Amino acid sequence: MARLIIMGGGVSGHTAASFARKWLGNEHEVVVVTPNALWNWIPSNIWVGVGEMSKEEVTFPLAPVYEKAGIDFRQAKAVSIHPEGNADSDNAYITMEYTGQGKEGQTEEITYDYLINATGPKLNFGATPGLSDGKGGLGEHTVSVCTADHAIHAALELDACVEKMKKGERQAFLIGTGHGMCTCQGAAFEYIFNIEHTLKEKGVRDMADITFITNESFLGDFGMGGIHFSMGGYATSSKVFAESLYAERGMDWILGAHVNNVEAGKVTYESLDGEMDEQEFDFAMLIPPFAGVGLKAFAKDGADITDTIFAPNGFMKVDAKYDAGAYENWKASDWPRTLQNPTYNNMFAVGIAFAPPHTISKPMSSPNGTPINPTPPRTGMPSAMMGKAVAQSVVDMMANGATEPTHTACMAEMGAACVASAGKGLFTGTAAAMTVYPIVPDFEKYPGVGRDMNGTTGELGLAAHWVKHILHHVFIWKAKLKPGWTLIPE
């Protein structure tokens, strides 16, 4: 009997564990180590953040789902990896610290034959002074929608602003990224449009000044270098598409911004031109940058090999080309295909946990040397596809005699679909439905735009909102491993 450990129970980890358990049968063990008791459908946190959904609608307990599936669930955070064992044993193991199950604070070692790192990111609020109070990620002066609890707090703060506006007090809203190296521009994009829609529905839109602040050099970059897609029979750039949406709704934007400090009612930021500026607010939701969760790694003799296993940002190294050098040398082939660690072939990393070879957007910095550009998005559909593909490879290596990975999940070879909410409502809701293929542009295969225009499309409207609402329920059904869950695409 062999043991597979998955560190992390989010989209990619939960997907990997669910499929591995199904395919391995009872001959092998599947263990999930995650600090969270609840599974969270993160895309719908946007709606929690405007009071349109409750926490209970976007989360569910993991323990009963895993118990029914036959997955060994450990509510704990992984602390270190020992891929060579230690002085007493050659068996690879991880150390973990329990966060629940009545064992809070207890540490334990657990051996593995195969390991999948799906820990996701550390929400690095501390990278920007004033963005965090150090207590669960809720900001001193800003709010967040990164977790369901954060989103509840954001909705309460939004309600307070609405009450002020109803009394005739004008309010300034600032939504976007809180650091020059942020990712997840899409979440900020969704939230600002849901804020605008909510204020309109509550009859106070005329009392609000709404501004988007982003590290993107142009609206619609989304950390993917922008997109050209087919829309209504025409080729449209995401820049034109995004600018039109903001202009139609009377919202301003600040581009190429590295927020370097947040105070009560004010952010200070550096622009790509090197100038320092300020923006005042009454309500601010700024996405923090992501970093690795801080895992350490040790060799058999106890030597620290963290730098061998992980990139400087804390994400795990995989089969990517990390020495591509200057932007002019970058190719789609730099991106990993199997997601296998190059040093230890029984370790993999999926979703946000793997270290990308470089950004997708063109790297930029101010004259002061401050990097200001989006880091690569690796969330949602791509994360789930990686989790499934790596699970297939691991199952083949554990149970079917394979000596190397049998499946691939390369962001330069896969497409993705995204439905971005622009406001919730049965008859007043709007969303942008987009597909992109491939995620990482391949300018050798698709000269000019880098993507297949037949597979890269966009539509905006009420129908897309209905699709997003339906997908909310479909994906929670799938995550609960309800009947037919394997038939639902990632």
Buried (B, 14 or more C-beta within 10 A) or exposed (E): EBBBBBBBBBBBBBBBBBBBBBBBEEEBBBBBBBBBBBBBBBBBBBBBBBBBBEBEBBBBEBBEBBEEBEBBBBBBBBBBBBBBBBEEEEBBBBBBBBBBEEBEEEEBBBBBBBBBBBBBBBBBBBBBBBBBEEEEBBBBBBBBBBBBBBBBBBBEBBBEBBEBBEEEEEBBBBBBBBBBBBBBBBBBBBBBBBBBBBBBBBEBBEBBBBBBBBBBBBBBBBBBBBBBBBBEEEEBBBBBBBBBBBEEBEBEBBBBBBBBBBEEBBBBBBBBEEEEEEBEBBBBBBBBBBBBBBBBBBBBEEEEBBEBBBBEBBBBBBBBBBEBEEEEEBBBBBBBBBBBBBEBBBBBBBBBBBBBBBBBBEEBBBEEEBBBBBBBBBBBBBBBBBBBBBBBBBBBBBBEEBEEBBBBBBBBBBBBBBBBBBBBBEEEBBBBBBBBBBBBBBEEEBEEBBBBBEBBBBBBBBEBBBBBBEBBEBBBBBBBBEEEBEEEEB
